[in-house]
Amino acid sequence: MAFAGCGSLLLFAYLLTLVDTSVAGRAYAAYGGIYITVAVLWMWFAEGMPPDWWDLTGAGLCLLGAAVILFVPHA
């Protein structure tokens, strides 16, 4: 399981280098929403603790925030 986690972080770091430097910070900020969601999934699948309503709601809000950061037109 640790190998998959390390591989995912390495892939993310590589993909972040492909983003135009003027928006790399935006991509990194959106990563926070994805990181939180994956942490909830980790809790469920690796630790055997299913998420409750508030875990899922929080992760959903984080993904919504990540989508706003990435996809809403910026001036």
VMD Tcl script that draws the C-alpha trace (Angstrom):
set ca {
  {0.00 0.00 0.00}
  {2.86 2.38 0.77}
  {4.26 1.82 -2.72}
  {0.98 2.98 -4.28}
  {0.98 6.08 -2.07}
  {4.57 6.97 -2.94}
  {3.91 6.36 -6.62}
  {0.86 8.64 -6.52}
  {2.83 11.45 -4.89}
  {5.63 11.10 -7.43}
  {3.13 11.17 -10.28}
  {1.48 14.28 -8.84}
  {4.84 16.02 -8.43}
  {5.73 15.22 -12.03}
  {2.35 16.39 -13.37}
  {2.68 19.64 -11.43}
  {5.89 20.37 -13.35}
  {3.85 20.27 -16.58}
  {1.56 23.11 -15.47}
  {2.35 26.60 -16.72}
  {4.29 28.33 -13.95}
  {1.80 31.19 -13.83}
  {-0.88 28.76 -12.60}
  {1.14 26.12 -10.76}
  {0.07 27.58 -7.42}
  {-3.58 27.23 -8.44}
  {-3.02 23.58 -9.37}
  {-1.24 23.00 -6.06}
  {-4.10 24.65 -4.13}
  {-6.63 22.42 -5.88}
  {-4.49 19.43 -4.91}
  {-5.48 20.11 -1.30}
  {-9.09 19.16 -2.06}
  {-7.98 15.98 -3.75}
  {-5.60 15.16 -0.89}
  {-8.39 15.47 1.70}
  {-10.71 13.26 -0.35}
  {-8.04 10.60 -0.75}
  {-7.36 10.74 3.00}
  {-11.04 9.91 3.65}
  {-10.83 7.03 1.15}
  {-7.65 5.81 2.85}
  {-9.46 5.83 6.19}
  {-12.18 3.69 4.61}
  {-10.21 1.16 2.57}
  {-6.88 0.89 4.40}
  {-8.06 1.44 7.97}
  {-11.50 -0.15 7.68}
  {-13.39 2.86 9.06}
  {-16.24 3.81 6.72}
  {-16.75 7.56 6.35}
  {-19.82 9.11 7.95}
  {-22.05 11.81 6.51}
  {-19.76 14.62 7.71}
  {-16.64 13.01 6.25}
  {-18.33 12.69 2.86}
  {-19.80 16.19 3.06}
  {-16.42 17.69 3.93}
  {-14.66 15.81 1.14}
  {-17.36 16.90 -1.30}
  {-16.96 20.54 -0.28}
  {-13.20 20.23 -0.74}
  {-13.66 18.82 -4.25}
  {-16.12 21.59 -5.04}
  {-13.54 24.14 -3.87}
  {-10.87 22.47 -6.00}
  {-13.18 22.65 -9.02}
  {-13.80 26.36 -8.43}
  {-10.07 27.04 -8.16}
  {-9.30 25.10 -11.32}
  {-12.22 25.74 -13.65}
  {-13.81 29.12 -12.89}
  {-12.48 31.82 -15.20}
  {-9.94 34.05 -13.47}
  {-9.15 37.64 -14.37}
}
mol new
graphics top color blue
foreach p $ca { graphics top sphere $p radius 0.5 }
foreach p [lrange $ca 0 end-1] q [lrange $ca 1 end] { graphics top cylinder $p $q radius 0.2 }
display resetview
